[in-house]
Amino acid sequence: MKTQNAKLSRALLLAVAIAVLPAAVRAEEYVTNRLSASARLGFNMSARFRGTTVGLPLSGTPRVAPHGENYNYDDGYVLTDTSGNYGGQTWYWGYDNS
């Protein structure tokens, strides 16, 4: 009875993996601007972190668009115009360096 349950659970696990894997692969295709971090632990190892800065420059004041809204991208902005972005388009955009 146990071997039959083990075979059934393996088959069910395989079926779920086959069904979920294509969706996971498709989901990764649409990801952009990704930030990730990882850590590895081991036996009889130690680590020390010194300093308080990450190395990224922090600006004192946020950059703003002509009407006072904050930039929503690193080097520019794409914001809602007075028409409410009628037709899925906006004229209220700009960037720092052309």
N, CA, C and O atoms as CSV, one atom per row, in Angstrom:
chain,resi,resn,atom,element,x,y,z
A,1,MET,N,N,0.819,-1.186,0.000
A,1,MET,CA,C,0.000,0.000,0.000
A,1,MET,C,C,0.869,1.259,0.000
A,1,MET,O,O,0.541,2.236,-0.673
A,2,LYS,N,N,1.991,1.241,0.762
A,2,LYS,CA,C,2.859,2.400,0.835
A,2,LYS,C,C,3.511,2.680,-0.517
A,2,LYS,O,O,3.615,3.842,-0.910
A,3,THR,N,N,3.945,1.669,-1.225
A,3,THR,CA,C,4.586,1.891,-2.519
A,3,THR,C,C,3.591,2.436,-3.535
A,3,THR,O,O,3.968,3.217,-4.408
A,4,GLN,N,N,2.342,2.041,-3.435
A,4,GLN,CA,C,1.332,2.562,-4.344
A,4,GLN,C,C,1.066,4.046,-4.048
A,4,GLN,O,O,0.920,4.846,-4.972
A,5,ASN,N,N,1.005,4.409,-2.765
A,5,ASN,CA,C,0.834,5.808,-2.395
A,5,ASN,C,C,2.047,6.639,-2.810
A,5,ASN,O,O,1.892,7.781,-3.243
A,6,ALA,N,N,3.245,6.083,-2.684
A,6,ALA,CA,C,4.459,6.794,-3.079
A,6,ALA,C,C,4.472,7.020,-4.587
A,6,ALA,O,O,4.841,8.101,-5.047
A,7,LYS,N,N,4.071,6.009,-5.364
A,7,LYS,CA,C,4.028,6.153,-6.819
A,7,LYS,C,C,2.982,7.190,-7.222
A,7,LYS,O,O,3.209,7.989,-8.130
A,8,LEU,N,N,1.836,7.172,-6.541
A,8,LEU,CA,C,0.776,8.129,-6.845
A,8,LEU,C,C,1.218,9.559,-6.512
A,8,LEU,O,O,0.949,10.482,-7.281
A,9,SER,N,N,1.887,9.746,-5.383
A,9,SER,CA,C,2.335,11.092,-5.008
A,9,SER,C,C,3.438,11.585,-5.945
A,9,SER,O,O,3.490,12.776,-6.250
A,10,ARG,N,N,4.313,10.702,-6.403
A,10,ARG,CA,C,5.340,11.095,-7.366
A,10,ARG,C,C,4.716,11.505,-8.692
A,10,ARG,O,O,5.127,12.494,-9.299
A,11,ALA,N,N,3.733,10.753,-9.134
A,11,ALA,CA,C,3.061,11.070,-10.393
A,11,ALA,C,C,2.326,12.401,-10.283
A,11,ALA,O,O,2.329,13.196,-11.223
A,12,LEU,N,N,1.693,12.645,-9.131
A,12,LEU,CA,C,0.997,13.907,-8.922
A,12,LEU,C,C,1.981,15.076,-8.890
A,12,LEU,O,O,1.709,16.130,-9.466
A,13,LEU,N,N,3.110,14.898,-8.227
A,13,LEU,CA,C,4.135,15.931,-8.175
A,13,LEU,C,C,4.691,16.225,-9.568
A,13,LEU,O,O,4.917,17.388,-9.902
A,14,LEU,N,N,4.911,15.220,-10.367
A,14,LEU,CA,C,5.405,15.391,-11.732
A,14,LEU,C,C,4.380,16.141,-12.584
A,14,LEU,O,O,4.743,17.019,-13.367
A,15,ALA,N,N,3.111,15.796,-12.432
A,15,ALA,CA,C,2.061,16.460,-13.200
A,15,ALA,C,C,1.967,17.945,-12.832
A,15,ALA,O,O,1.801,18.792,-13.710
A,16,VAL,N,N,2.072,18.255,-11.560
A,16,VAL,CA,C,2.018,19.650,-11.122
A,16,VAL,C,C,3.238,20.411,-11.650
A,16,VAL,O,O,3.103,21.547,-12.106
A,17,ALA,N,N,4.408,19.810,-11.596
A,17,ALA,CA,C,5.623,20.459,-12.085
A,17,ALA,C,C,5.527,20.738,-13.580
A,17,ALA,O,O,5.936,21.806,-14.037
A,18,ILE,N,N,4.994,19.796,-14.342
A,18,ILE,CA,C,4.840,19.988,-15.788
A,18,ILE,C,C,3.848,21.106,-16.073
A,18,ILE,O,O,4.030,21.871,-17.020
A,19,ALA,N,N,2.802,21.207,-15.263
A,19,ALA,CA,C,1.794,22.242,-15.481
A,19,ALA,C,C,2.294,23.625,-15.087
A,19,ALA,O,O,1.937,24.605,-15.741
A,20,VAL,N,N,3.103,23.738,-14.048
A,20,VAL,CA,C,3.524,25.036,-13.519
A,20,VAL,C,C,4.770,25.570,-14.215
A,20,VAL,O,O,4.918,26.787,-14.327
A,21,LEU,N,N,5.650,24.733,-14.677
A,21,LEU,CA,C,6.921,25.159,-15.247
A,21,LEU,C,C,6.768,26.123,-16.421
A,21,LEU,O,O,7.455,27.144,-16.424
A,22,PRO,N,N,5.919,25.873,-17.416
A,22,PRO,CA,C,5.806,26.842,-18.515
A,22,PRO,C,C,5.345,28.221,-18.050
A,22,PRO,O,O,5.810,29.229,-18.582
A,23,ALA,N,N,4.455,28.289,-17.084
A,23,ALA,CA,C,3.987,29.580,-16.568
A,23,ALA,C,C,5.129,30.319,-15.879
A,23,ALA,O,O,5.248,31.536,-16.021
A,24,ALA,N,N,5.957,29.614,-15.146
A,24,ALA,CA,C,7.086,30.247,-14.465
A,24,ALA,C,C,8.102,30.781,-15.472
A,24,ALA,O,O,8.671,31.854,-15.272
A,25,VAL,N,N,8.327,30.043,-16.544
A,25,VAL,CA,C,9.272,30.487,-17.569
A,25,VAL,C,C,8.727,31.725,-18.271
A,25,VAL,O,O,9.474,32.674,-18.512
A,26,ARG,N,N,7.428,31.733,-18.604
A,26,ARG,CA,C,6.826,32.895,-19.250
A,26,ARG,C,C,6.862,34.118,-18.347
A,26,ARG,O,O,7.063,35.231,-18.831
A,27,ALA,N,N,6.672,33.936,-17.057
A,27,ALA,CA,C,6.669,35.065,-16.129
A,27,ALA,C,C,8.036,35.729,-16.075
A,27,ALA,O,O,8.113,36.946,-15.906
A,28,GLU,N,N,9.107,34.974,-16.213
A,28,GLU,CA,C,10.447,35.547,-16.167
A,28,GLU,C,C,10.753,36.386,-17.396
A,28,GLU,O,O,11.587,37.289,-17.325
A,29,GLU,N,N,10.099,36.113,-18.524
A,29,GLU,CA,C,10.387,36.835,-19.748
A,29,GLU,C,C,9.986,38.300,-19.653
A,29,GLU,O,O,10.590,39.137,-20.324
A,30,TYR,N,N,8.992,38.639,-18.846
A,30,TYR,CA,C,8.481,39.990,-18.780
A,30,TYR,C,C,9.148,40.845,-17.710
A,30,TYR,O,O,8.843,42.033,-17.604
A,31,VAL,N,N,10.039,40.281,-16.922
A,31,VAL,CA,C,10.656,41.018,-15.822
A,31,VAL,C,C,11.799,41.866,-16.365
A,31,VAL,O,O,12.673,41.370,-17.076
A,32,THR,N,N,11.779,43.169,-16.018
A,32,THR,CA,C,12.888,44.052,-16.357
A,32,THR,C,C,13.264,44.835,-15.109
A,32,THR,O,O,12.514,44.854,-14.133
A,33,ASN,N,N,14.393,45.464,-15.138
A,33,ASN,CA,C,14.874,46.256,-14.001
A,33,ASN,C,C,14.811,45.446,-12.711
A,33,ASN,O,O,14.080,45.795,-11.784
A,34,ARG,N,N,15.558,44.396,-12.662
A,34,ARG,CA,C,15.521,43.478,-11.539
A,34,ARG,C,C,16.687,43.746,-10.590
A,34,ARG,O,O,17.814,43.976,-11.029
A,35,LEU,N,N,16.412,43.714,-9.308
A,35,LEU,CA,C,17.432,43.842,-8.278
A,35,LEU,C,C,17.337,42.613,-7.397
A,35,LEU,O,O,16.261,42.292,-6.894
A,36,SER,N,N,18.449,41.921,-7.204
A,36,SER,CA,C,18.409,40.723,-6.371
A,36,SER,C,C,19.641,40.674,-5.479
A,36,SER,O,O,20.662,41.301,-5.763
A,37,ALA,N,N,19.525,39.931,-4.417
A,37,ALA,CA,C,20.628,39.722,-3.490
A,37,ALA,C,C,20.569,38.287,-2.995
A,37,ALA,O,O,19.494,37.694,-2.909
A,38,SER,N,N,21.704,37.745,-2.677
A,38,SER,CA,C,21.721,36.377,-2.180
A,38,SER,C,C,22.825,36.235,-1.131
A,38,SER,O,O,23.727,37.067,-1.037
A,39,ALA,N,N,22.731,35.188,-0.368
A,39,ALA,CA,C,23.733,34.911,0.662
A,39,ALA,C,C,24.012,33.410,0.683
A,39,ALA,O,O,23.143,32.601,0.356
A,40,ARG,N,N,25.198,33.062,1.061
A,40,ARG,CA,C,25.567,31.652,1.167
A,40,ARG,C,C,26.122,31.419,2.565
A,40,ARG,O,O,26.984,32.161,3.035
A,41,LEU,N,N,25.628,30.400,3.210
A,41,LEU,CA,C,26.076,30.063,4.550
A,41,LEU,C,C,26.893,28.778,4.490
A,41,LEU,O,O,26.628,27.899,3.671
A,42,GLY,N,N,27.873,28.683,5.354
A,42,GLY,CA,C,28.693,27.485,5.398
A,42,GLY,C,C,29.098,27.169,6.827
A,42,GLY,O,O,28.877,27.965,7.740
A,43,PHE,N,N,29.674,26.035,7.002
A,43,PHE,CA,C,30.094,25.608,8.335
A,43,PHE,C,C,31.478,26.153,8.651
A,43,PHE,O,O,32.345,26.207,7.779
A,44,ASN,N,N,31.683,26.558,9.903
A,44,ASN,CA,C,32.962,27.070,10.388
A,44,ASN,C,C,33.462,28.253,9.570
A,44,ASN,O,O,34.655,28.369,9.289
A,45,MET,N,N,32.548,29.118,9.197
A,45,MET,CA,C,32.916,30.312,8.440
A,45,MET,C,C,32.395,31.530,9.183
A,45,MET,O,O,31.387,31.463,9.886
A,46,SER,N,N,33.096,32.644,9.015
A,46,SER,CA,C,32.620,33.884,9.629
A,46,SER,C,C,32.686,34.994,8.589
A,46,SER,O,O,33.434,34.914,7.613
A,47,ALA,N,N,31.887,36.028,8.820
A,47,ALA,CA,C,31.870,37.176,7.919
A,47,ALA,C,C,31.717,38.438,8.742
A,47,ALA,O,O,31.039,38.450,9.769
A,48,ARG,N,N,32.356,39.500,8.276
A,48,ARG,CA,C,32.246,40.796,8.938
A,48,ARG,C,C,31.919,41.839,7.885
A,48,ARG,O,O,32.540,41.884,6.823
A,49,PHE,N,N,30.954,42.660,8.185
A,49,PHE,CA,C,30.563,43.743,7.296
A,49,PHE,C,C,30.925,45.053,7.967
A,49,PHE,O,O,30.517,45.313,9.099
A,50,ARG,N,N,31.684,45.870,7.275
A,50,ARG,CA,C,32.127,47.144,7.843
A,50,ARG,C,C,31.612,48.284,6.987
A,50,ARG,O,O,31.397,48.133,5.784
A,51,GLY,N,N,31.422,49.413,7.620
A,51,GLY,CA,C,30.961,50.586,6.896
A,51,GLY,C,C,29.447,50.662,6.880
A,51,GLY,O,O,28.759,49.658,7.067
A,52,THR,N,N,28.942,51.844,6.657
A,52,THR,CA,C,27.497,52.029,6.658
A,52,THR,C,C,26.954,52.416,5.300
A,52,THR,O,O,25.737,52.482,5.127
A,53,THR,N,N,27.827,52.679,4.317
A,53,THR,CA,C,27.337,53.090,3.011
A,53,THR,C,C,27.338,51.918,2.056
A,53,THR,O,O,28.161,51.009,2.157
A,54,VAL,N,N,26.410,51.957,1.139
A,54,VAL,CA,C,26.296,50.917,0.129
A,54,VAL,C,C,27.120,51.278,-1.093
A,54,VAL,O,O,27.493,50.403,-1.875
A,55,GLY,N,N,27.404,52.556,-1.262
A,55,GLY,CA,C,28.176,52.993,-2.412
A,55,GLY,C,C,27.322,53.697,-3.449
A,55,GLY,O,O,27.832,54.117,-4.487
A,56,LEU,N,N,26.044,53.830,-3.188
A,56,LEU,CA,C,25.171,54.525,-4.122
A,56,LEU,C,C,25.069,55.992,-3.715
A,56,LEU,O,O,24.869,56.298,-2.540
A,57,PRO,N,N,25.204,56.887,-4.670
A,57,PRO,CA,C,25.084,58.299,-4.316
A,57,PRO,C,C,23.624,58.639,-4.003
A,57,PRO,O,O,22.714,58.247,-4.733
A,58,LEU,N,N,23.421,59.362,-2.925
A,58,LEU,CA,C,22.087,59.793,-2.547
A,58,LEU,C,C,21.984,61.283,-2.763
A,58,LEU,O,O,22.805,62.052,-2.262
A,59,SER,N,N,20.980,61.690,-3.506
A,59,SER,CA,C,20.816,63.117,-3.741
A,59,SER,C,C,20.014,63.723,-2.597
A,59,SER,O,O,19.142,63.071,-2.024
A,60,GLY,N,N,20.316,64.967,-2.274
A,60,GLY,CA,C,19.642,65.638,-1.178
A,60,GLY,C,C,18.202,65.992,-1.501
A,60,GLY,O,O,17.328,65.878,-0.641
A,61,THR,N,N,17.946,66.418,-2.726
A,61,THR,CA,C,16.584,66.780,-3.110
A,61,THR,C,C,16.164,65.949,-4.307
A,61,THR,O,O,16.969,65.723,-5.211
A,62,PRO,N,N,14.917,65.489,-4.334
A,62,PRO,CA,C,14.465,64.708,-5.486
A,62,PRO,C,C,14.279,65.597,-6.706
A,62,PRO,O,O,13.893,66.759,-6.579
A,63,ARG,N,N,14.552,65.060,-7.873
A,63,ARG,CA,C,14.348,65.820,-9.100
A,63,ARG,C,C,12.862,65.875,-9.405
A,63,ARG,O,O,12.131,64.922,-9.134
A,64,VAL,N,N,12.419,66.977,-9.962
A,64,VAL,CA,C,10.993,67.143,-10.205
A,64,VAL,C,C,10.737,67.548,-11.650
A,64,VAL,O,O,11.587,68.148,-12.308
A,65,ALA,N,N,9.548,67.205,-12.123
A,65,ALA,CA,C,9.086,67.574,-13.456
A,65,ALA,C,C,8.659,69.043,-13.444
A,65,ALA,O,O,8.602,69.646,-12.372
A,66,PRO,N,N,8.358,69.633,-14.593
A,66,PRO,CA,C,8.019,71.057,-14.649
A,66,PRO,C,C,6.850,71.479,-13.754
A,66,PRO,O,O,6.827,72.614,-13.279
A,67,HIS,N,N,5.886,70.597,-13.516
A,67,HIS,CA,C,4.743,70.970,-12.680
A,67,HIS,C,C,4.918,70.539,-11.228
A,67,HIS,O,O,3.964,70.600,-10.453
A,68,GLY,N,N,6.117,70.103,-10.846
A,68,GLY,CA,C,6.418,69.814,-9.453
A,68,GLY,C,C,6.326,68.357,-9.036
A,68,GLY,O,O,6.616,68.046,-7.880
A,69,GLU,N,N,5.936,67.450,-9.923
A,69,GLU,CA,C,5.876,66.026,-9.571
A,69,GLU,C,C,7.284,65.436,-9.586
A,69,GLU,O,O,8.149,65.892,-10.334
A,70,ASN,N,N,7.504,64.417,-8.752
A,70,ASN,CA,C,8.807,63.749,-8.720
A,70,ASN,C,C,8.998,62.897,-9.960
A,70,ASN,O,O,8.038,62.388,-10.538
A,71,TYR,N,N,10.267,62.749,-10.363
A,71,TYR,CA,C,10.596,61.831,-11.459
A,71,TYR,C,C,10.142,60.424,-11.066
A,71,TYR,O,O,10.265,60.040,-9.903
A,72,ASN,N,N,9.624,59.663,-12.011
A,72,ASN,CA,C,9.258,58.282,-11.713
A,72,ASN,C,C,10.198,57.288,-12.395
A,72,ASN,O,O,9.963,56.081,-12.338
A,73,TYR,N,N,11.253,57.776,-13.035
A,73,TYR,CA,C,12.319,56.937,-13.572
A,73,TYR,C,C,13.648,57.522,-13.116
A,73,TYR,O,O,13.687,58.641,-12.604
A,74,ASP,N,N,14.739,56.781,-13.294
A,74,ASP,CA,C,16.049,57.247,-12.860
A,74,ASP,C,C,16.452,58.550,-13.545
A,74,ASP,O,O,16.990,59.453,-12.904
A,75,ASP,N,N,16.192,58.646,-14.841
A,75,ASP,CA,C,16.653,59.815,-15.587
A,75,ASP,C,C,15.530,60.558,-16.297
A,75,ASP,O,O,15.783,61.270,-17.268
A,76,GLY,N,N,14.298,60.406,-15.832
A,76,GLY,CA,C,13.212,61.113,-16.486
A,76,GLY,C,C,11.866,60.822,-15.856
A,76,GLY,O,O,11.775,60.290,-14.750
A,77,TYR,N,N,10.824,61.184,-16.586
A,77,TYR,CA,C,9.471,61.007,-16.069
A,77,TYR,C,C,8.501,60.770,-17.221
A,77,TYR,O,O,8.714,61.261,-18.330
A,78,VAL,N,N,7.455,60.031,-16.960
A,78,VAL,CA,C,6.312,59.845,-17.837
A,78,VAL,C,C,5.104,59.925,-16.917
A,78,VAL,O,O,4.848,59.011,-16.133
A,79,LEU,N,N,4.359,61.030,-17.020
A,79,LEU,CA,C,3.280,61.295,-16.080
A,79,LEU,C,C,1.956,61.514,-16.807
A,79,LEU,O,O,1.921,61.615,-18.034
A,80,THR,N,N,0.885,61.583,-16.051
A,80,THR,CA,C,-0.439,61.779,-16.611
A,80,THR,C,C,-0.625,63.236,-17.011
A,80,THR,O,O,-0.375,64.144,-16.218
A,81,ASP,N,N,-1.071,63.453,-18.263
A,81,ASP,CA,C,-1.299,64.817,-18.719
A,81,ASP,C,C,-2.717,65.279,-18.380
A,81,ASP,O,O,-3.468,64.559,-17.722
A,82,THR,N,N,-3.078,66.484,-18.832
A,82,THR,CA,C,-4.377,67.066,-18.470
A,82,THR,C,C,-5.552,66.312,-19.077
A,82,THR,O,O,-6.671,66.421,-18.576
A,83,SER,N,N,-5.326,65.546,-20.149
A,83,SER,CA,C,-6.412,64.777,-20.755
A,83,SER,C,C,-6.618,63.443,-20.050
A,83,SER,O,O,-7.522,62.690,-20.413
A,84,GLY,N,N,-5.794,63.136,-19.046
A,84,GLY,CA,C,-5.879,61.837,-18.379
A,84,GLY,C,C,-5.298,60.722,-19.216
A,84,GLY,O,O,-5.706,59.566,-19.101
A,85,ASN,N,N,-4.334,61.075,-20.067
A,85,ASN,CA,C,-3.697,60.134,-20.993
A,85,ASN,C,C,-4.724,59.514,-21.927
A,85,ASN,O,O,-4.774,58.295,-22.089
A,86,TYR,N,N,-5.539,60.358,-22.536
A,86,TYR,CA,C,-6.575,59.923,-23.460
A,86,TYR,C,C,-5.960,59.122,-24.604
A,86,TYR,O,O,-4.978,59.546,-25.213
A,87,GLY,N,N,-6.543,57.972,-24.885
A,87,GLY,CA,C,-6.033,57.111,-25.948
A,87,GLY,C,C,-4.763,56.376,-25.577
A,87,GLY,O,O,-4.092,55.830,-26.453
A,88,GLY,N,N,-4.418,56.348,-24.302
A,88,GLY,CA,C,-3.220,55.626,-23.871
A,88,GLY,C,C,-1.927,56.355,-24.189
A,88,GLY,O,O,-0.860,55.742,-24.178
A,89,GLN,N,N,-1.999,57.670,-24.476
A,89,GLN,CA,C,-0.805,58.429,-24.803
A,89,GLN,C,C,-0.722,59.657,-23.912
A,89,GLN,O,O,-1.733,60.135,-23.398
A,90,THR,N,N,0.491,60.161,-23.733
A,90,THR,CA,C,0.692,61.354,-22.920
A,90,THR,C,C,1.692,62.280,-23.597
A,90,THR,O,O,2.584,61.823,-24.311
A,91,TRP,N,N,1.544,63.570,-23.375
A,91,TRP,CA,C,2.530,64.530,-23.845
A,91,TRP,C,C,3.422,64.987,-22.703
A,91,TRP,O,O,4.388,65.718,-22.921
A,92,TYR,N,N,3.103,64.563,-21.488
A,92,TYR,CA,C,3.825,65.015,-20.288
A,92,TYR,C,C,4.937,64.034,-19.945
A,92,TYR,O,O,4.779,63.206,-19.047
A,93,TRP,N,N,6.054,64.118,-20.647
A,93,TRP,CA,C,7.194,63.249,-20.405
A,93,TRP,C,C,8.467,64.049,-20.663
A,93,TRP,O,O,8.443,65.088,-21.322
A,94,GLY,N,N,9.572,63.546,-20.135
A,94,GLY,CA,C,10.866,64.176,-20.357
A,94,GLY,C,C,11.981,63.342,-19.763
A,94,GLY,O,O,11.739,62.403,-19.005
A,95,TYR,N,N,13.205,63.694,-20.116
A,95,TYR,CA,C,14.368,62.970,-19.602
A,95,TYR,C,C,15.548,63.918,-19.491
A,95,TYR,O,O,15.506,65.025,-20.028
A,96,ASP,N,N,16.600,63.495,-18.801
A,96,ASP,CA,C,17.720,64.366,-18.486
A,96,ASP,C,C,18.637,64.608,-19.686
A,96,ASP,O,O,18.889,65.762,-20.034
A,97,ASN,N,N,19.136,63.566,-20.319
A,97,ASN,CA,C,20.133,63.710,-21.375
A,97,ASN,C,C,19.595,63.166,-22.686
A,97,ASN,O,O,19.127,62.030,-22.751
A,98,SER,N,N,19.665,63.980,-23.726
A,98,SER,CA,C,19.120,63.535,-25.017
A,98,SER,C,C,20.127,62.721,-25.800
A,98,SER,O,O,19.831,62.270,-26.906
